[in-house]
Amino acid sequence: LSPVLTGLGLAMCIQAAIRAVLELGVLMWMGQGMFRLFYHQKISEGLFSQDILNREDASLEALGTVSTQLLLVLGIATLTVFVLVVAGTRSVGKVCMVTVPACFMIIVTLVIRACLATGGPQGVLTFLHPDWSLLKEPTIWLEAASQVVFSLQLGLGAITAYSRYSKFRHNIVRDCTIVIVSHLVWVLLAVLLTFSLLGVAISADKISITGGSEVIVSVTGHGVWLAAQTLLEKSLLTISHGWLWAGLYFILLAIVGASSLFGYLEVITSSLASIRPAFNRFKPLISFGMLALIFLMDLVLTTQGGIHVYHLLLTYISNWPTLLFSLLTVLATVLCHGTNYLMKDLSSMSKISLPHWVTSHLSVIYTSVLPVFLSASLVWVLFNLSLDHLEDPLATFGLSLPQTWGLLLGWSLSGLPVLPVVFGV
């Protein structure tokens, strides 16, 4: 659409590779956790930090030794992913037809069990008590807009890579509706599960949450720390047969991580195979090469200080580029293709006649609302990122960047996905 954005495709591939490294690392830790939970049938204190990560005194300055158990689990996870993707997109679709319903069944089961535990309903009622005055703050809306992009994994090209296999006369309006509704249901279930488990931990006096969002994050953590440390060791530990529910929780996280990994691999392999039509028959070989490269990059996460490397990549390079790529894609579509042609293509491909009030509202959203929200959210996320090293929200979990060179390294890595866009311009 725009020759100026020649490097955007390469930038998305680099970003997808970085996210694939992080997802495979989480898959490795979840696999190690499942083995320990089902083998020992108990949740021990410090399961994640000591038994799985074996952190000890490791840091970014001294990563420590490589864990042979994590290395073995990493190899098994990589081989499993390769077996599932080597047969092509059709086999991935069949796998997802099983894993997606399984994920919904597992999370519904966990929500019911957590709400039946002591403190579960109180946790849901406490955390879902809205403070409507916060809606007046613009930063809340900017944070919500950025979370929509992160949660739907927009700006990474995964949805586009899979949509290329659809027929031209495919009802994309129906597909978008299905994705939005199912994602909304998934988010609501995830929120109920998290809040109910936090209520269990508060009821058992494992944690105490008071203050604003920054204080809450410093106590509960976010991402893998919230899931594998707070909810596991503070909440599920107090529930009867907690090891079984924790095992199901880890299975859920592993399936979600593997599904995301499928999308990242499809972005990279499809982009490389599209360079020349003859490369399509070598796509399984390309998938093997990319997984081998990701496996080698993940070796650093098998060390005792691997969680520090994960924290560095997740903080500075994992999320914010997706906002930039989404903004550039929207601007290229609006300015180079035009909203009139976009509405015509949408109606033609979906074989439906969109009413005038729908096309007019969509045109306004594409030309004004969406670029403004994406731009403001990008600025807000980068501003918060600049303050992250000052606040150290995960300092209570022993995770912070070195004061001398950690900040320089983080910002240097954050520019890696943007370099292809700059050179393309």
C-alpha positions as CSV (number, residue, x, y, z in Angstrom):
1,L,0.0,0.0,0.0
2,S,2.8,2.4,0.8
3,P,6.4,2.2,-0.4
4,V,7.5,4.2,2.7
5,L,6.5,1.3,4.9
6,T,8.6,-1.3,3.1
7,G,10.3,-2.5,6.3
8,L,7.0,-2.9,8.2
9,G,6.7,-6.6,7.2
10,L,10.3,-7.4,8.4
11,A,9.7,-5.5,11.6
12,M,6.6,-7.6,12.3
13,C,8.6,-10.8,11.7
14,I,11.3,-9.7,14.2
15,Q,8.6,-8.8,16.7
16,A,6.9,-12.2,16.2
17,A,10.2,-13.9,16.7
18,I,10.8,-12.1,20.0
19,R,7.3,-13.0,21.2
20,A,7.9,-16.6,20.1
21,V,11.0,-16.8,22.2
22,L,9.1,-15.5,25.2
23,E,6.1,-17.9,24.6
24,L,8.4,-20.9,24.3
25,G,10.1,-19.9,27.5
26,V,6.8,-19.8,29.3
27,L,5.9,-23.1,27.8
28,M,9.1,-24.5,29.1
29,W,8.4,-23.3,32.6
30,M,4.8,-24.5,32.6
31,G,6.0,-27.9,31.4
32,Q,8.5,-28.1,34.3
33,G,5.8,-27.0,36.7
34,M,3.3,-29.6,35.4
35,F,5.8,-32.4,35.9
36,R,6.6,-31.4,39.5
37,L,2.9,-30.9,40.4
38,F,1.7,-34.3,39.0
39,Y,4.8,-36.2,40.1
40,H,5.0,-34.9,43.7
41,Q,1.2,-34.2,44.0
42,K,1.7,-31.1,46.2
43,I,2.5,-27.4,46.0
44,S,5.6,-26.6,47.9
45,E,6.6,-23.1,49.1
46,G,8.7,-21.4,46.4
47,L,7.7,-23.9,43.7
48,F,8.1,-21.4,40.9
49,S,11.2,-19.5,42.1
50,Q,13.1,-22.4,43.6
51,D,12.0,-25.6,42.1
52,I,11.2,-24.5,38.6
53,L,13.5,-21.5,38.1
54,N,16.2,-22.4,40.7
55,R,17.0,-18.7,40.8
56,E,19.2,-18.5,44.0
57,D,21.3,-15.3,43.7
58,A,21.3,-15.1,39.9
59,S,20.9,-11.8,38.1
60,L,21.5,-10.1,34.7
61,E,25.1,-9.7,35.7
62,A,25.5,-13.3,36.7
63,L,23.0,-15.6,34.9
64,G,24.3,-18.8,36.6
65,T,24.3,-22.3,35.3
66,V,22.0,-24.0,32.8
67,S,19.3,-26.3,34.2
68,T,19.4,-29.7,32.6
69,Q,15.8,-30.3,33.4
70,L,14.7,-27.1,31.9
71,L,16.8,-27.8,28.8
72,L,15.1,-31.2,28.4
73,V,11.6,-29.7,28.8
74,L,12.6,-27.0,26.3
75,G,13.6,-29.6,23.8
76,I,10.4,-31.6,24.3
77,A,8.3,-28.4,23.9
78,T,10.1,-27.4,20.7
79,L,9.7,-30.9,19.2
80,T,6.0,-31.0,20.1
81,V,5.4,-27.6,18.5
82,F,7.3,-28.7,15.3
83,V,5.2,-31.9,15.0
84,L,2.0,-29.9,15.3
85,V,3.0,-27.3,12.7
86,V,5.0,-29.3,10.2
87,A,1.9,-30.7,8.4
88,G,0.8,-27.2,7.5
89,T,-2.0,-24.8,8.4
90,R,-4.7,-27.4,8.0
91,S,-3.3,-29.5,10.8
92,V,-2.9,-26.4,13.0
93,G,-6.6,-25.7,12.4
94,K,-7.6,-29.2,13.5
95,V,-5.4,-28.9,16.6
96,C,-7.1,-25.6,17.5
97,M,-10.5,-27.1,17.0
98,V,-9.6,-29.3,20.0
99,T,-7.6,-27.0,22.1
100,V,-9.9,-23.9,22.0
101,P,-12.9,-25.7,23.4
102,A,-10.6,-27.5,25.9
103,C,-9.4,-24.1,27.1
104,F,-12.9,-22.8,27.6
105,M,-13.9,-26.0,29.5
106,I,-10.8,-25.8,31.7
107,I,-11.2,-22.2,32.6
108,V,-14.9,-22.6,33.4
109,T,-14.0,-25.5,35.7
110,L,-11.3,-23.5,37.4
111,V,-13.7,-20.5,37.8
112,I,-16.3,-22.7,39.5
113,R,-13.8,-24.3,41.8
114,A,-12.3,-20.9,42.8
115,C,-15.7,-19.3,43.4
116,L,-16.6,-22.3,45.7
117,A,-13.4,-21.8,47.8
118,T,-13.4,-19.7,50.9
119,G,-13.0,-16.0,50.0
120,G,-13.6,-16.6,46.3
121,P,-17.0,-14.9,46.0
122,Q,-15.8,-12.0,48.2
123,G,-12.8,-11.5,46.0
124,V,-15.0,-11.2,42.9
125,L,-17.4,-8.8,44.6
126,T,-14.5,-6.7,46.1
127,F,-12.5,-6.3,42.9
128,L,-15.5,-5.8,40.6
129,H,-16.9,-3.0,42.7
130,P,-16.5,-0.2,40.2
131,D,-15.2,3.3,40.9
132,W,-17.1,5.2,38.2
133,S,-15.1,8.4,38.8
134,L,-12.1,6.8,37.2
135,L,-13.8,7.0,33.8
136,K,-13.2,10.7,33.8
137,E,-9.4,10.1,33.6
138,P,-8.1,9.9,30.0
139,T,-5.3,7.6,31.1
140,I,-7.8,4.9,31.9
141,W,-9.1,4.9,28.3
142,L,-5.6,5.0,26.9
143,E,-4.6,2.0,29.0
144,A,-7.8,0.2,27.9
145,A,-7.0,0.9,24.3
146,S,-3.5,-0.5,24.6
147,Q,-4.7,-3.6,26.4
148,V,-7.2,-4.3,23.6
149,V,-4.3,-4.3,21.1
150,F,-2.1,-6.4,23.3
151,S,-4.8,-8.9,24.2
152,L,-6.0,-9.5,20.6
153,Q,-2.3,-9.5,19.5
154,L,-3.0,-7.0,16.8
155,G,0.0,-5.5,14.9
156,L,1.8,-8.8,14.8
157,G,0.4,-10.1,11.5
158,A,-0.8,-13.4,12.9
159,I,-4.5,-12.8,11.9
160,T,-3.4,-11.5,8.5
161,A,-1.1,-14.5,8.0
162,Y,-4.0,-17.0,8.7
163,S,-6.6,-15.0,6.7
164,R,-4.6,-15.4,3.5
165,Y,-5.8,-19.0,3.4
166,S,-9.5,-17.9,3.3
167,K,-11.3,-17.6,0.0
168,F,-11.9,-14.2,-1.4
169,R,-15.6,-14.4,-0.9
170,H,-15.3,-15.1,2.8
171,N,-17.6,-13.4,5.3
172,I,-15.0,-11.6,7.4
173,V,-17.7,-9.6,9.2
174,R,-19.0,-12.8,10.7
175,D,-15.4,-13.9,11.6
176,C,-14.7,-10.6,13.3
177,T,-17.9,-10.9,15.3
178,I,-17.0,-14.4,16.4
179,V,-13.5,-13.3,17.4
180,I,-14.7,-10.3,19.4
181,V,-17.5,-12.1,21.2
182,S,-15.4,-15.2,22.1
183,H,-12.5,-12.9,23.2
184,L,-14.9,-11.0,25.4
185,V,-16.2,-14.2,27.0
186,W,-12.6,-15.4,27.5
187,V,-11.5,-12.1,29.2
188,L,-14.5,-12.1,31.5
189,L,-13.7,-15.7,32.6
190,A,-10.1,-14.9,33.1
191,V,-11.0,-11.9,35.2
192,L,-13.4,-13.9,37.3
193,L,-10.7,-16.6,37.8
194,T,-8.0,-14.1,38.8
195,F,-10.2,-12.1,41.1
196,S,-11.6,-15.2,42.9
197,L,-8.2,-16.6,43.4
198,L,-6.9,-13.3,44.8
199,G,-9.9,-13.3,47.1
200,V,-8.9,-16.8,48.3
201,A,-5.3,-15.5,49.0
202,I,-6.7,-12.5,50.9
203,S,-9.0,-14.7,52.9
204,A,-6.1,-16.9,53.9
205,D,-4.0,-13.9,54.9
206,K,-1.4,-14.8,52.3
207,I,-1.5,-11.3,50.7
208,S,-2.8,-7.9,51.7
209,I,-3.9,-5.5,49.0
210,T,-4.4,-1.8,49.7
211,G,-3.8,1.3,47.7
212,G,-3.7,2.0,44.0
213,S,-2.9,-0.1,40.9
214,E,0.8,0.4,41.4
215,V,0.7,-1.0,44.9
216,I,-1.5,-3.9,43.7
217,V,0.9,-4.8,41.0
218,S,3.9,-4.7,43.4
219,V,2.1,-7.3,45.6
220,T,0.5,-9.6,43.0
221,G,2.8,-9.1,40.0
222,H,1.6,-9.4,36.5
223,G,1.9,-11.9,33.7
224,V,3.9,-15.0,34.6
225,W,4.6,-13.7,38.1
226,L,0.9,-13.3,38.8
227,A,0.0,-16.7,37.4
228,A,2.9,-18.9,38.6
229,Q,3.8,-17.3,41.8
230,T,1.0,-15.3,43.4
231,L,-2.0,-17.4,42.3
232,L,-0.1,-20.7,42.6
233,E,1.7,-20.3,45.9
234,K,-0.8,-18.0,47.6
235,S,-4.2,-19.1,46.4
236,L,-4.2,-22.6,45.0
237,L,-2.0,-23.8,47.9
238,T,-4.8,-23.2,50.3
239,I,-7.5,-25.1,48.3
240,S,-8.0,-28.8,48.9
241,H,-6.2,-30.9,46.2
242,G,-4.6,-27.7,45.1
243,W,-1.9,-29.5,43.1
244,L,-4.6,-30.9,40.8
245,W,-6.2,-27.5,40.2
246,A,-2.7,-26.0,39.8
247,G,-1.9,-28.6,37.2
248,L,-5.0,-27.8,35.2
249,Y,-4.1,-24.1,35.5
250,F,-0.6,-24.8,34.1
251,I,-2.1,-27.0,31.3
252,L,-4.4,-24.0,30.4
253,L,-1.4,-21.6,30.3
254,A,0.6,-24.1,28.2
255,I,-2.2,-24.5,25.6
256,V,-2.7,-20.8,25.3
257,G,1.1,-20.2,24.9
258,A,1.3,-22.9,22.3
259,S,-1.6,-21.5,20.3
260,S,0.1,-18.1,20.3
261,L,3.3,-19.7,19.2
262,F,1.6,-21.2,16.2
263,G,0.5,-17.7,15.1
264,Y,4.0,-16.3,15.5
265,L,5.6,-19.1,13.5
266,E,3.0,-18.7,10.7
267,V,3.9,-15.0,10.4
268,I,7.6,-15.7,10.0
269,T,7.4,-18.8,7.8
270,S,4.7,-17.3,5.5
271,S,6.7,-14.1,5.1
272,L,9.9,-16.1,4.2
273,A,8.0,-18.5,1.9
274,S,6.3,-15.6,0.1
275,I,9.7,-14.2,-1.1
276,R,9.5,-16.7,-4.0
277,P,6.7,-19.0,-4.9
278,A,9.2,-21.9,-5.1
279,F,9.9,-21.6,-1.4
280,N,6.4,-22.8,-0.4
281,R,7.3,-26.4,-0.8
282,F,10.2,-25.8,1.7
283,K,7.9,-24.3,4.3
284,P,8.3,-27.3,6.7
285,L,12.1,-26.9,6.5
286,I,11.7,-23.2,7.2
287,S,9.6,-24.0,10.2
288,F,12.2,-26.4,11.5
289,G,15.0,-23.8,11.0
290,M,13.0,-21.1,12.8
291,L,12.2,-23.4,15.7
292,A,15.8,-24.4,15.9
293,L,16.8,-20.7,16.1
294,I,14.2,-20.0,18.7
295,F,15.3,-23.0,20.7
296,L,18.9,-21.7,20.7
297,M,17.8,-18.2,21.7
298,D,15.7,-19.7,24.6
299,L,18.8,-21.4,26.0
300,V,19.5,-18.2,28.0
301,L,16.1,-18.7,29.7
302,T,17.2,-22.1,31.0
303,T,19.8,-20.5,33.2
304,Q,19.2,-19.6,36.8
305,G,18.9,-15.9,35.8
306,G,16.7,-16.6,32.8
307,I,13.7,-15.0,34.4
308,H,15.7,-11.7,34.5
309,V,16.3,-11.9,30.7
310,Y,12.6,-12.6,30.3
311,H,11.6,-9.6,32.4
312,L,14.0,-7.4,30.3
313,L,12.5,-8.5,27.0
314,L,8.9,-8.5,28.2
315,T,9.2,-4.9,29.6
316,Y,11.1,-3.1,26.8
317,I,10.5,-5.0,23.6
318,S,7.5,-7.2,23.8
319,N,4.4,-5.0,23.8
320,W,4.8,-1.4,22.7
321,P,5.9,-2.0,19.1
322,T,2.6,-3.7,18.4
323,L,0.9,-0.3,19.0
324,L,3.2,1.4,16.5
325,F,2.7,-1.3,13.9
326,S,-1.1,-1.1,14.3
327,L,-0.9,2.7,13.9
328,L,1.2,2.4,10.8
329,T,-1.1,-0.2,9.2
330,V,-4.2,1.9,9.9
331,L,-2.5,5.0,8.4
332,A,-1.4,3.2,5.3
333,T,-4.8,1.7,4.8
334,V,-6.6,5.1,5.2
335,L,-4.2,7.3,3.4
336,C,-3.1,5.0,0.5
337,H,-6.1,2.8,0.0
338,G,-8.9,5.1,1.1
339,T,-12.0,4.4,3.3
340,N,-14.3,4.3,0.2
341,Y,-12.4,1.4,-1.4
342,L,-12.1,-0.2,2.1
343,M,-15.8,-0.2,2.6
344,K,-16.4,-1.5,-1.0
345,D,-13.9,-4.4,-0.5
346,L,-15.5,-5.2,2.9
347,S,-18.9,-5.5,1.3
348,S,-17.6,-7.4,-1.7
349,M,-15.6,-9.9,0.2
350,S,-18.3,-10.6,2.8
351,K,-21.1,-10.7,0.1
352,I,-23.2,-8.4,2.2
353,S,-24.5,-4.9,1.7
354,L,-23.5,-2.7,4.6
355,P,-26.0,0.1,5.4
356,H,-24.9,3.7,4.9
357,W,-24.9,4.5,8.6
358,V,-22.5,1.5,9.2
359,T,-20.0,2.5,6.5
360,S,-20.1,6.2,7.6
361,H,-19.4,5.3,11.2
362,L,-16.6,2.9,10.2
363,S,-15.1,5.6,8.0
364,V,-15.0,8.0,10.8
365,I,-13.5,5.4,13.2
366,Y,-10.8,4.5,10.7
367,T,-9.9,8.1,9.8
368,S,-10.0,9.8,13.2
369,V,-10.9,7.8,16.3
370,L,-8.6,4.8,15.7
371,P,-5.4,6.8,14.7
372,V,-5.9,9.2,17.6
373,F,-6.4,6.4,20.2
374,L,-3.5,4.4,18.9
375,S,-1.2,7.4,18.9
376,A,-2.2,8.5,22.4
377,S,-1.9,5.0,23.7
378,L,1.5,4.6,22.2
379,V,2.7,7.8,23.8
380,W,1.2,6.8,27.1
381,V,2.8,3.3,27.1
382,L,6.2,4.8,26.2
383,F,5.8,7.3,29.0
384,N,5.0,4.6,31.5
385,L,8.0,2.6,30.2
386,S,10.3,5.5,30.9
387,L,9.1,5.5,34.5
388,D,9.3,1.7,34.9
389,H,13.0,1.7,36.0
390,L,12.1,4.4,38.7
391,E,9.2,2.5,40.2
392,D,10.4,-1.1,39.8
393,P,6.9,-2.6,40.1
394,L,8.3,-6.1,40.4
395,A,11.0,-5.3,42.9
396,T,9.2,-7.3,45.5
397,F,9.8,-10.4,43.3
398,G,13.5,-9.6,43.1
399,L,13.3,-8.3,39.6
400,S,14.8,-5.0,38.6
401,L,17.3,-3.7,36.1
402,P,20.9,-2.8,37.0
403,Q,21.2,0.9,37.7
404,T,24.4,1.4,35.6
405,W,23.7,-0.3,32.3
406,G,20.3,-2.0,32.6
407,L,18.3,1.1,31.4
408,L,20.6,1.6,28.4
409,L,20.4,-2.0,27.4
410,G,16.6,-2.0,27.7
411,W,16.1,1.1,25.5
412,S,18.6,-0.3,23.0
413,L,16.7,-3.5,22.7
414,S,13.4,-1.6,22.4
415,G,14.6,-0.1,19.1
416,L,15.3,-3.4,17.5
417,P,11.9,-4.1,15.9
418,V,11.7,-0.4,14.7
419,L,15.0,-0.5,12.8
420,P,13.5,-2.2,9.7
421,V,10.8,0.5,9.5
422,V,13.3,3.3,9.7
423,F,15.6,1.8,7.1
424,G,12.6,1.1,4.9
425,V,11.6,4.8,5.0
